[in-house]
Each structure stands twice: as C-alpha cells, then as structure tokens.
Amino acid sequence: MKNFQGTPGTFLGLVLRMSQFIFAAGSIASMATTPSFFNFTAFCYLIASMGLQVIWSFVLALLDAYALLRKKVLHNPVLVSLFVVGDWVTSMLSLAAASSSAAITVLYFHDLGHCHFGEECQKYQISVVLAFLSWIPISISSLIMLWLLAAG
C-alpha cells in the first residue's frame, strides 16, 4: 500500500482525527448545555451521532499517535478495511445528523417565527455548525481511507 499524507500513522492523519474529535465534542457540549434539546428528535440524533463520532475519532487518534511514536505503518489490509467501513458509516451518520438538525433549526427558529428561547437558539446553531465542521475532516479521512484501500 502507498504511504501518503492522511493515512493512518501520519501526522496529517492525527490532525484529521483530532479535529473530528474536537468539533464533535464541541457540538455535543453546545447542544447538551441547552435545557430542552431532548424535545427535538433531530437534536437527540445529533447528540447520538456526535457521540459515536467522538468515540471513533478518539480511538483512531490514539492509534495514530501510537503509530507515530513507534514509527509503525498501519497499512494492514484488514485494518484499512475496518477504517474504511468505520469512516464511511460515521461520515454518513454525521452528515445526516447535521443536516436534519440544521433543517429543524431553520424550520422552528426562522420559518415558523422568531426564536423565543434566546441564548438557547444560538447554542443550537453553534452545535449544528460544529457538527458540519466535524463532518468535513471525517469525509476527508473516509476518502483517504478508500483511496488507500484501492491503491493497496
């Protein structure tokens, strides 16, 4: 398998995983600090999806850090196949959750009238933005993993 930037065990791979983790954790923190997010199913789905994203990204960031410290190459075909499947699943779940939450945010807080929750509306919007920002590096990672698997 080819060794290029963004693959497991490279510095860029670690940066992508850490950015996924940070944005997803920020999205969860912003949403969870609102008192009534559980009244909206899309927001509950966003929390669940970002929770999975946090776990997946953190574990793979630890694996990347270990590989960097030990100067090991993580290009085992079985391991790369697992990364491809996991990245694509979490990428699609993150995009679906961010999109549905954005739609609910626009519908409830802009189309149906002004938001009467005040600061809570801003937290919902920040959470959705952070969810989309979390989706960008996971989509890049999933494309790199697919490319690595195809090149192998």
N, CA, C and O of each residue as an XYZ file, in Angstrom:
608
protein
N       0.841     -1.183      0.000
C       0.000      0.000      0.000
C       0.888      1.249      0.000
O       1.985      1.258      0.559
N       0.398      2.257     -0.618
C       1.135      3.516     -0.717
C       1.120      4.240      0.629
O       0.196      4.089      1.428
N       2.163      5.023      0.852
C       2.239      5.830      2.061
C       2.163      7.293      1.660
O       3.130      7.839      1.129
N       1.032      7.933      1.906
C       0.852      9.343      1.597
C       0.177     10.024      2.778
O      -0.321      9.361      3.688
N       0.165     11.353      2.755
C      -0.355     12.125      3.883
C      -1.834     11.835      4.126
O      -2.630     11.715      3.195
N      -2.169     11.728      5.404
C      -3.543     11.485      5.804
C      -3.832     10.030      6.106
O      -4.884      9.707      6.659
N      -2.908      9.144      5.747
C      -3.110      7.734      6.041
C      -2.875      7.481      7.527
O      -2.291      8.329      8.202
N      -3.310      6.350      8.050
C      -3.106      6.065      9.474
C      -1.617      6.040      9.825
O      -0.805      5.449      9.114
N      -1.287      6.681     10.914
C       0.089      6.712     11.375
C       0.881      7.910     10.883
O       2.078      8.003     11.157
N       0.241      8.836     10.159
C       0.924     10.044      9.710
C       0.439     11.223     10.552
O      -0.598     11.152     11.211
N       1.215     12.307     10.513
C       0.847     13.486     11.296
C      -0.474     14.079     10.815
O      -1.308     14.470     11.632
N      -0.676     14.149      9.501
C      -1.935     14.688      8.982
C      -3.116     13.803      9.373
O      -4.207     14.308      9.640
N      -2.906     12.497      9.407
C      -3.962     11.594      9.868
C      -4.351     11.882     11.306
O      -5.532     11.863     11.654
N      -3.337     12.152     12.154
C      -3.611     12.505     13.540
C      -4.345     13.842     13.642
O      -5.257     13.992     14.455
N      -3.948     14.806     12.823
C      -4.606     16.117     12.828
C      -6.071     15.979     12.408
O      -6.946     16.597     13.014
N      -6.345     15.176     11.377
C      -7.729     14.968     10.945
C      -8.555     14.333     12.057
O      -9.685     14.754     12.305
N      -8.011     13.337     12.720
C      -8.749     12.656     13.801
C      -8.997     13.585     14.979
O     -10.079     13.574     15.568
N      -7.997     14.388     15.323
C      -8.173     15.309     16.452
C      -9.189     16.406     16.124
O      -9.962     16.811     16.992
N      -9.192     16.884     14.888
C     -10.183     17.906     14.522
C     -11.591     17.319     14.522
O     -12.539     17.995     14.922
N     -11.740     16.081     14.084
C     -13.047     15.420     14.161
C     -13.510     15.343     15.613
O     -14.655     15.657     15.937
N     -12.607     14.926     16.460
C     -12.920     14.770     17.885
C     -13.300     16.106     18.519
O     -14.302     16.191     19.228
N     -12.514     17.143     18.270
C     -12.744     18.444     18.900
C     -14.072     19.056     18.453
O     -14.839     19.547     19.281
N     -14.347     19.029     17.134
C     -15.592     19.613     16.646
C     -16.810     18.822     17.124
O     -17.825     19.413     17.491
N     -16.715     17.491     17.123
C     -17.845     16.673     17.583
C     -18.088     16.874     19.078
O     -19.237     16.963     19.511
N     -17.020     16.946     19.865
C     -17.179     17.187     21.298
C     -17.759     18.579     21.551
O     -18.571     18.753     22.460
N     -17.352     19.562     20.761
C     -17.916     20.901     20.887
C     -19.390     20.932     20.539
O     -20.171     21.634     21.181
N     -19.770     20.174     19.524
C     -21.178     20.092     19.144
C     -22.016     19.479     20.263
O     -23.104     19.965     20.575
N     -21.503     18.420     20.856
C     -22.205     17.782     21.971
C     -22.313     18.748     23.151
O     -23.376     18.878     23.759
N     -21.216     19.418     23.468
C     -21.216     20.340     24.617
C     -22.193     21.487     24.407
O     -22.908     21.880     25.329
N     -22.219     22.020     23.199
C     -23.124     23.133     22.923
C     -24.585     22.695     22.998
O     -25.422     23.415     23.544
N     -24.890     21.538     22.461
C     -26.266     21.044     22.471
C     -26.688     20.597     23.872
O     -27.818     20.849     24.290
N     -25.793     19.942     24.587
C     -26.146     19.384     25.892
C     -26.328     20.457     26.962
O     -26.930     20.186     28.001
N     -25.825     21.661     26.736
C     -25.997     22.726     27.729
C     -27.328     23.444     27.593
O     -27.634     24.347     28.372
N     -28.116     23.046     26.611
C     -29.458     23.620     26.479
C     -30.436     22.754     27.264
O     -30.308     21.529     27.267
N     -31.402     23.363     27.921
C     -32.295     22.570     28.773
C     -33.354     21.765     28.025
O     -33.929     20.844     28.605
N     -33.633     22.076     26.765
C     -34.755     21.390     26.113
C     -34.397     20.784     24.760
O     -35.266     20.672     23.896
N     -33.141     20.390     24.554
C     -32.791     19.787     23.268
C     -33.488     18.451     23.067
O     -33.732     18.050     21.929
N     -33.812     17.758     24.150
C     -34.429     16.437     24.050
C     -35.866     16.497     23.526
O     -36.453     15.451     23.249
N     -36.437     17.674     23.386
C     -37.779     17.813     22.819
C     -37.783     17.667     21.308
O     -38.845     17.511     20.705
N     -36.610     17.716     20.688
C     -36.483     17.624     19.233
C     -35.716     16.355     18.882
O     -34.573     16.176     19.302
N     -36.345     15.482     18.115
C     -35.737     14.199     17.759
C     -34.442     14.379     16.970
O     -33.486     13.630     17.172
N     -34.402     15.351     16.085
C     -33.193     15.569     15.280
C     -32.017     15.962     16.166
O     -30.881     15.578     15.890
N     -32.277     16.718     17.220
C     -31.188     17.112     18.114
C     -30.701     15.919     18.939
O     -29.510     15.810     19.227
N     -31.604     15.039     19.312
C     -31.203     13.812     20.008
C     -30.361     12.926     19.088
O     -29.381     12.318     19.519
N     -30.756     12.863     17.821
C     -29.984     12.108     16.830
C     -28.603     12.732     16.637
O     -27.618     12.014     16.469
N     -28.527     14.056     16.661
C     -27.242     14.736     16.541
C     -26.335     14.381     17.715
O     -25.149     14.115     17.521
N     -26.870     14.376     18.907
C     -26.085     14.001     20.091
C     -25.572     12.562     19.956
O     -24.403     12.291     20.230
N     -26.435     11.653     19.539
C     -26.031     10.255     19.397
C     -24.966     10.092     18.317
O     -23.983      9.377     18.511
N     -25.161     10.750     17.193
C     -24.208     10.655     16.098
C     -22.854     11.264     16.464
O     -21.806     10.693     16.165
N     -22.887     12.410     17.102
C     -21.631     13.051     17.506
C     -20.948     12.257     18.621
O     -19.720     12.254     18.715
N     -21.730     11.589     19.461
C     -21.149     10.715     20.483
C     -20.374      9.571     19.857
O     -19.266      9.252     20.288
N     -20.961      8.952     18.835
C     -20.263      7.903     18.103
C     -19.019      8.465     17.419
O     -17.974      7.815     17.389
N     -19.135      9.670     16.872
C     -18.005     10.315     16.203
C     -16.868     10.586     17.186
O     -15.700     10.383     16.855
N     -17.201     11.038     18.377
C     -16.188     11.309     19.397
C     -15.433     10.032     19.755
O     -14.204     10.033     19.820
N     -16.157      8.958     19.983
C     -15.521      7.691     20.355
C     -14.640      7.181     19.223
O     -13.485      6.821     19.454
N     -15.166      7.146     18.010
C     -14.427      6.646     16.847
C     -13.164      7.478     16.601
O     -12.084      6.923     16.399
N     -13.298      8.780     16.619
C     -12.164      9.657     16.341
C     -11.109      9.580     17.437
O      -9.912      9.605     17.149
N     -11.542      9.489     18.686
C     -10.585      9.423     19.782
C      -9.777      8.135     19.736
O      -8.561      8.156     19.927
N     -10.441      7.026     19.485
C      -9.730      5.741     19.416
C      -8.733      5.744     18.257
O      -7.599      5.293     18.414
N      -9.148      6.249     17.101
C      -8.234      6.274     15.961
C      -7.123      7.309     16.138
O      -6.023      7.122     15.618
N      -7.393      8.399     16.865
C      -6.333      9.364     17.166
C      -5.290      8.733     18.086
O      -4.092      8.950     17.906
N      -5.739      7.957     19.067
C      -4.791      7.237     19.921
C      -3.969      6.248     19.115
O      -2.765      6.113     19.337
N      -4.605      5.561     18.187
C      -3.897      4.612     17.339
C      -2.879      5.326     16.437
O      -1.766      4.836     16.244
N      -3.265      6.478     15.891
C      -2.332      7.266     15.081
C      -1.164      7.771     15.917
O      -0.019      7.735     15.467
N      -1.439      8.238     17.123
C      -0.368      8.728     17.993
C       0.598      7.597     18.352
O       1.813      7.791     18.368
N       0.053      6.427     18.638
C       0.889      5.264     18.937
C       1.770      4.913     17.738
O       2.960      4.641     17.893
N       1.178      4.922     16.548
C       1.944      4.590     15.341
C       3.020      5.640     15.069
O       4.116      5.303     14.621
N       2.718      6.890     15.334
C       3.730      7.939     15.149
C       4.880      7.794     16.138
O       6.046      7.942     15.771
N       4.547      7.504     17.391
C       5.597      7.340     18.398
C       6.475      6.129     18.119
O       7.691      6.189     18.302
N       5.881      5.051     17.685
C       6.614      3.803     17.401
C       7.138      3.725     15.967
O       7.836      2.780     15.596
N       6.787      4.741     15.165
C       7.170      4.793     13.749
C       6.746      3.522     13.002
O       7.524      2.924     12.258
N       5.491      3.135     13.226
C       4.920      1.957     12.576
C       3.990      2.386     11.458
O       3.412      3.472     11.491
N       3.856      1.531     10.487
C       2.952      1.770      9.369
C       1.699      0.926      9.599
O       1.789     -0.279      9.834
N       0.539      1.561      9.530
C      -0.736      0.871      9.778
C      -1.444      0.578      8.458
O      -2.555      1.056      8.228
N      -0.814     -0.197      7.604
C      -1.397     -0.456      6.289
C      -1.777     -1.920      6.112
O      -1.752     -2.441      4.997
N      -2.121     -2.568      7.184
C      -2.637     -3.922      7.110
C      -3.976     -3.864      6.371
O      -4.838     -3.064      6.736
N      -4.171     -4.701      5.333
C      -5.416     -4.623      4.556
C      -6.690     -4.811      5.388
O      -7.701     -4.165      5.115
N      -6.655     -5.669      6.378
C      -7.828     -5.881      7.230
C      -8.095     -4.630      8.068
O      -9.245     -4.216      8.219
N      -7.040     -4.031      8.610
C      -7.183     -2.823      9.410
C      -7.676     -1.655      8.567
O      -8.537     -0.891      9.004
N      -7.135     -1.516      7.365
C      -7.567     -0.431      6.476
C      -9.029     -0.634      6.065
O      -9.779      0.337      5.962
N      -9.436     -1.873      5.832
C     -10.843     -2.147      5.505
C     -11.763     -1.754      6.655
O     -12.845     -1.210      6.434
N     -11.330     -2.028      7.882
C     -12.102     -1.619      9.056
C     -12.196     -0.094      9.137
O     -13.257      0.449      9.446
N     -11.081      0.597      8.859
C     -11.083      2.064      8.859
C     -12.024      2.609      7.794
O     -12.743      3.579      8.033
N     -12.019      1.992      6.625
C     -12.887      2.458      5.531
C     -14.352      2.350      5.926
O     -15.117      3.303      5.775
N     -14.735      1.193      6.428
C     -16.133      0.987      6.811
C     -16.525      1.929      7.958
O     -17.575      2.570      7.908
N     -15.686      2.007      8.978
C     -15.993      2.874     10.117
C     -16.069      4.340      9.730
O     -16.960      5.061     10.180
N     -15.127      4.788      8.888
C     -15.144      6.192      8.464
C     -16.366      6.508      7.611
O     -16.979      7.562      7.778
N     -16.722      5.619      6.710
C     -17.886      5.885      5.856
C     -19.180      5.871      6.656
O     -20.067      6.691      6.417
N     -19.294      4.952      7.597
C     -20.508      4.896      8.423
C     -20.630      6.158      9.275
O     -21.689      6.784      9.310
N     -19.550      6.530      9.960
C     -19.626      7.724     10.807
C     -19.769      8.994      9.971
O     -20.387      9.962     10.414
N     -19.205      8.995      8.775
C     -19.357     10.158      7.895
C     -20.811     10.348      7.476
O     -21.335     11.461      7.527
N     -21.455      9.277      7.066
C     -22.852      9.375      6.634
C     -23.779      9.703      7.808
O     -24.717     10.485      7.655
N     -23.523      9.112      8.975
C     -24.332      9.426     10.148
C     -24.158     10.885     10.566
O     -25.128     11.552     10.926
N     -22.931     11.373     10.516
C     -22.667     12.769     10.895
C     -23.327     13.743      9.939
O     -23.906     14.742     10.366
N     -23.242     13.457      8.643
C     -23.876     14.335      7.661
C     -25.394     14.334      7.815
O     -26.030     15.387      7.756
N     -25.967     13.158      8.012
C     -27.423     13.072      8.187
C     -27.868     13.806      9.454
O     -28.873     14.516      9.440
N     -27.130     13.638     10.534
C     -27.497     14.299     11.787
C     -27.349     15.813     11.683
O     -28.217     16.557     12.138
N     -26.255     16.267     11.087
C     -26.046     17.713     10.943
C     -27.097     18.322     10.024
O     -27.607     19.409     10.298
N     -27.419     17.635      8.946
C     -28.411     18.161      8.001
C     -29.805     18.207      8.615
O     -30.523     19.194      8.454
N     -30.189     17.154      9.312
C     -31.530     17.149      9.915
C     -31.630     18.192     11.033
O     -32.666     18.838     11.188
N     -30.575     18.351     11.796
C     -30.592     19.372     12.851
C     -30.607     20.771     12.267
O     -31.259     21.664     12.809
N     -29.898     20.969     11.172
C     -29.925     22.279     10.508
C     -31.320     22.572      9.969
O     -31.802     23.701     10.058
N     -31.964     21.554      9.413
C     -33.318     21.749      8.888
C     -34.291     22.105     10.002
O     -35.126     22.994      9.833
N     -34.194     21.428     11.131
C     -35.075     21.722     12.265
C     -34.792     23.112     12.814
O     -35.713     23.844     13.176
N     -33.524     23.469     12.873
C     -33.156     24.801     13.362
C     -33.749     25.886     12.480
O     -34.306     26.865     12.977
N     -33.630     25.711     11.177
C     -34.188     26.701     10.250
C     -35.711     26.708     10.318
O     -36.331     27.771     10.344
N     -36.309     25.526     10.345
C     -37.773     25.448     10.371
C     -38.363     26.081     11.628
O     -39.199     26.981     11.539
N     -37.938     25.622     12.776
C     -38.528     26.089     14.017
C     -38.170     27.527     14.362
O     -39.005     28.287     14.854
N     -36.923     27.890     14.100
C     -36.460     29.170     14.626
C     -36.453     30.296     13.604
O     -36.284     31.457     13.975
N     -36.632     29.981     12.335
C     -36.658     31.046     11.333
C     -37.968     31.058     10.552
O     -38.571     32.118     10.385
N     -38.414     29.910     10.075
C     -39.604     29.857      9.232
C     -40.908     29.978     10.012
O     -41.868     30.580      9.532
N     -40.943     29.411     11.206
C     -42.174     29.433     11.996
C     -42.244     30.604     12.971
O     -43.139     30.663     13.813
N     -41.343     31.493     12.862
C     -41.348     32.651     13.769
C     -40.015     32.797     14.456
O     -39.135     31.945     14.341
N     -39.886     33.873     15.160
C     -38.632     34.123     15.851
C     -38.483     33.189     17.044
O     -39.461     32.759     17.656
N     -37.257     32.901     17.344
C     -36.976     32.012     18.462
C     -37.266     32.722     19.771
O     -36.818     33.847     19.994
N     -38.006     32.069     20.618
C     -38.371     32.656     21.900
C     -37.475     32.133     23.024
O     -37.683     32.448     24.195
N     -36.481     31.335     22.653
C     -35.612     30.748     23.667
C     -34.379     31.600     23.947
O     -33.681     31.353     24.931
N     -34.092     32.591     23.117
C     -32.959     33.487     23.331
C     -31.624     32.814     23.099
O     -31.318     32.403     21.979
N     -30.834     32.698     24.142
C     -29.482     32.138     24.048
C     -29.509     30.669     23.625
O     -28.559     30.177     23.016
N     -30.575     29.987     23.942
C     -30.696     28.573     23.590
C     -30.649     28.381     22.072
O     -30.060     27.413     21.591
N     -31.255     29.282     21.324
C     -31.243     29.191     19.863
C     -29.833     29.318     19.304
O     -29.469     28.629     18.351
N     -29.048     30.197     19.899
C     -27.666     30.350     19.459
C     -26.869     29.090     19.725
O     -26.019     28.719     18.915
N     -27.120     28.426     20.835
C     -26.425     27.174     21.141
C     -26.797     26.080     20.145
O     -25.943     25.293     19.739
N     -28.072     26.028     19.749
C     -28.483     25.064     18.728
C     -27.738     25.329     17.421
O     -27.241     24.399     16.786
N     -27.663     26.579     17.029
C     -26.990     26.931     15.782
C     -25.493     26.633     15.856
O     -24.914     26.131     14.892
N     -24.872     26.933     16.978
C     -23.444     26.636     17.141
C     -23.209     25.137     17.081
O     -22.240     24.684     16.472
N     -24.080     24.373     17.701
C     -23.945     22.920     17.682
C     -24.040     22.367     16.263
O     -23.285     21.469     15.890
N     -24.957     22.898     15.483
C     -25.108     22.443     14.094
C     -23.880     22.814     13.269
O     -23.402     22.007     12.471
N     -23.369     24.021     13.455
C     -22.161     24.440     12.724
C     -20.981     23.540     13.089
O     -20.231     23.115     12.210
N     -20.815     23.250     14.372
C     -19.727     22.369     14.796
C     -19.905     20.950     14.259
O     -18.922     20.268     13.968
N     -21.143     20.509     14.129
C     -21.388     19.182     13.553
C     -20.971     19.142     12.086
O     -20.384     18.160     11.633
N     -21.272     20.204     11.344
C     -20.822     20.257      9.951
C     -19.299     20.362      9.876
O     -18.680     19.756      9.000
N     -18.696     21.120     10.780
C     -17.234     21.216     10.801
C     -16.597     19.878     11.178
O     -15.480     19.586     10.752
N     -17.282     19.078     11.956
C     -16.795     17.732     12.274
C     -16.928     16.809     11.068
O     -16.116     15.901     10.886
N     -17.941     17.037     10.252
C     -18.146     16.184      9.088
C     -17.077     16.406      8.025
O     -16.732     15.464      7.312
N     -16.547     17.599      7.897
C     -15.554     17.882      6.856
C     -14.306     17.009      7.016
O     -13.919     16.354      6.048
N     -13.653     16.965      8.190
C     -12.469     16.096      8.279
C     -12.794     14.605      8.220
O     -11.972     13.825      7.740
N     -13.969     14.189      8.695
C     -14.292     12.758      8.592
C     -14.538     12.365      7.147
O     -14.227     11.242      6.751
N     -15.091     13.272      6.352
C     -15.269     12.945      4.929
C     -13.924     12.891      4.221
O     -13.724     12.050      3.345
N     -12.999     13.775      4.585
C     -11.655     13.722      4.016
C     -10.968     12.416      4.410
O     -10.338     11.764      3.578
N     -11.093     12.042      5.674
C     -10.499     10.785      6.145
C     -11.087      9.582      5.431
O     -10.364      8.654      5.070
N     -12.397      9.596      5.227
C     -13.020      8.450      4.567
C     -12.575      8.333      3.110
O     -12.392      7.224      2.607
N     -12.402      9.455      2.437
C     -11.903      9.403      1.060
C     -10.455      8.936      1.005
O     -10.083      8.176      0.111
N      -9.636      9.383      1.950
C      -8.240      8.934      2.000
C      -8.168      7.436      2.273
O      -7.369      6.731      1.656
N      -8.996      6.945      3.193
C      -9.004      5.514      3.502
C      -9.444      4.684      2.289
O      -8.871      3.632      2.007
N     -10.466      5.172      1.580
C     -10.907      4.465      0.379
C      -9.816      4.466     -0.683
O      -9.607      3.459     -1.359
N      -9.126      5.580     -0.834
C      -8.032      5.682     -1.793
C      -6.890      4.731     -1.403
O      -6.301      4.070     -2.258
N      -6.589      4.674     -0.095
C      -5.546      3.786      0.375
C      -5.907      2.325      0.125
O      -5.056      1.532     -0.279
N      -7.160      1.973      0.362
C      -7.600      0.604      0.122
C      -7.544      0.266     -1.360
O      -7.148     -0.838     -1.734
N      -7.940      1.216     -2.209
C      -7.908      0.975     -3.650
C      -6.481      0.905     -4.180
O      -6.212      0.168     -5.129
N      -5.564      1.660     -3.582
C      -4.176      1.669     -4.036
C      -3.411      0.425     -3.583
O      -2.341      0.116     -4.107
N      -3.974     -0.281     -2.603
C      -3.265     -1.405     -1.991
C      -3.291     -2.634     -2.801
O      -2.730     -3.652     -2.396
